[in-house]
Amino acid sequence: MKAALLIALLLQGSAVDQPLADAAKEARAQGLMRELRCVVCENEPISQSTADIAVDMRRVVRAQIDKGSSDGEVRQYFVDLYGQFVYFRPPVHAWGIALWAFPFLLLLGVGGLIGLRTIRSRHRDLTPLPDDRGGGPDA
């Protein structure tokens, strides 16, 4: 019983986040933790998530910063593991912009075609009506 309690306490103690001793490195780590998404919680940064994987991700961020990795290298490590999804603000690519712009351009084009057809049909339908008063132009 005492052994099980000791093991539980040791495991719990290892799950606690330990900030880095260097304040500048810890600040960098905190900044990165706010940029990375928890892959379990999805809409929560790893800096705020209490999920086990977020705790592990925070540990990895701190370990990599402590060993001298740059911010870009730390980001790339997580992108290699989880893909672009791990970013809260993924990088902007031309295809991404095209995908976001396509529906709006499509609506604009369809609206333009409908407007053009409406204008053309107005001019075509404006033929003069015959005078039904009879008697011609002198009456």
matplotlib code that plots the C-alpha trace (Angstrom):
import matplotlib.pyplot as plt

x = [0.0, 2.8, 4.6, 1.5, 1.1, 4.8, 4.5, 1.4, 3.1, 6.1, 4.0, 2.0, 5.1, 6.5, 3.3, 3.7, 5.0, 8.4, 9.3, 12.7, 15.3, 16.2, 13.4, 14.1, 13.9, 10.7, 9.2, 10.0, 8.5, 5.3, 5.1, 5.4, 2.9, 0.3, 0.9, 0.5, -2.9, -3.7, -4.4, -7.0, -8.9, -8.5, -9.5, -7.2, -3.5, -1.2, -0.4, -4.0, -4.9, -4.9, -4.9, -2.1, -0.8, -0.7, 1.4, 3.7, 3.8, 4.8, 7.5, 8.9, 8.7, 10.7, 13.2, 13.9, 14.3, 16.6, 18.8, 19.0, 16.5, 15.1, 11.4, 11.2, 12.8, 10.3, 7.4, 8.6, 9.0, 5.3, 4.3, 6.2, 4.3, 0.8, 0.7, -0.3, -3.4, -1.2, -0.8, -3.5, -2.4, -1.2, 1.0, -0.8, -0.4, -1.7, -3.9, -5.4, -6.3, -7.8, -9.9, -11.2, -11.8, -13.5, -17.0, -17.1, -15.9, -18.4, -21.2, -20.0, -19.8, -23.3, -24.7, -23.0, -24.5, -28.0, -27.7, -26.5, -29.4, -31.8, -30.5, -30.5, -34.1, -35.3, -34.1, -35.5, -38.9, -39.4, -41.0, -43.7, -47.3, -49.7, -52.1, -55.5, -57.5, -57.9, -57.8, -54.1, -51.9, -54.5, -57.1]
y = [0.0, 2.4, 1.5, 2.3, 5.7, 6.5, 5.6, 7.7, 10.7, 10.3, 10.2, 13.1, 15.1, 14.5, 15.8, 19.2, 21.9, 23.1, 26.6, 27.1, 28.7, 31.4, 34.0, 35.0, 31.3, 30.8, 33.9, 32.5, 29.2, 30.8, 32.7, 29.5, 27.7, 30.4, 29.9, 26.1, 24.4, 21.5, 18.6, 17.2, 20.4, 21.9, 25.4, 25.9, 26.8, 24.3, 27.1, 26.9, 23.3, 20.7, 17.7, 15.2, 15.7, 19.5, 19.0, 16.8, 19.4, 22.1, 19.9, 19.4, 23.1, 23.9, 21.1, 22.3, 25.9, 24.9, 22.9, 26.0, 25.4, 28.4, 29.3, 28.2, 24.8, 24.2, 25.1, 22.9, 20.0, 20.2, 20.7, 17.6, 15.7, 17.1, 19.1, 22.7, 22.1, 22.6, 26.4, 28.8, 31.0, 28.8, 30.5, 32.1, 30.5, 31.5, 28.5, 29.3, 32.8, 31.4, 29.0, 31.7, 34.2, 31.7, 31.7, 35.5, 35.8, 33.3, 35.2, 38.4, 36.8, 35.3, 38.6, 40.4, 38.0, 38.4, 42.2, 42.1, 39.9, 42.1, 45.3, 43.6, 42.3, 45.7, 47.3, 44.4, 44.6, 48.4, 48.2, 50.8, 49.7, 50.3, 53.2, 51.7, 54.9, 54.5, 57.1, 57.4, 60.3, 63.1, 61.8]
z = [0.0, 0.9, -2.3, -4.4, -2.7, -3.2, -6.9, -7.3, -5.6, -7.9, -11.0, -9.9, -9.1, -12.6, -14.2, -12.7, -15.1, -14.1, -15.5, -16.8, -14.5, -17.1, -17.2, -20.8, -21.9, -20.0, -21.6, -25.0, -24.0, -22.8, -26.1, -28.1, -25.8, -26.6, -30.4, -30.3, -30.2, -27.9, -30.3, -27.9, -26.8, -30.3, -29.5, -26.5, -26.5, -24.7, -22.2, -20.8, -21.5, -18.7, -21.0, -20.5, -24.0, -23.5, -20.4, -22.5, -25.3, -22.7, -21.4, -25.0, -25.7, -22.5, -23.2, -26.7, -25.7, -22.8, -25.2, -27.5, -30.3, -32.1, -32.0, -35.7, -34.9, -32.0, -34.2, -37.0, -34.5, -33.7, -37.3, -38.3, -35.6, -35.9, -39.2, -39.8, -37.5, -34.4, -35.3, -34.2, -37.1, -39.9, -42.6, -45.5, -48.9, -52.3, -52.5, -49.1, -50.2, -53.4, -51.5, -49.2, -52.0, -54.4, -52.9, -52.8, -56.3, -57.4, -55.8, -57.3, -60.8, -60.5, -59.3, -62.2, -64.7, -63.2, -63.3, -66.9, -68.0, -66.2, -67.9, -71.3, -70.9, -69.9, -73.1, -75.2, -73.6, -74.1, -77.5, -78.0, -77.6, -80.5, -80.0, -79.2, -79.4, -83.1, -85.7, -86.2, -85.2, -85.8, -83.4]

ax = plt.figure().add_subplot(projection="3d")
ax.plot(x, y, z, "-o")
ax.set_aspect("equal")
plt.show()
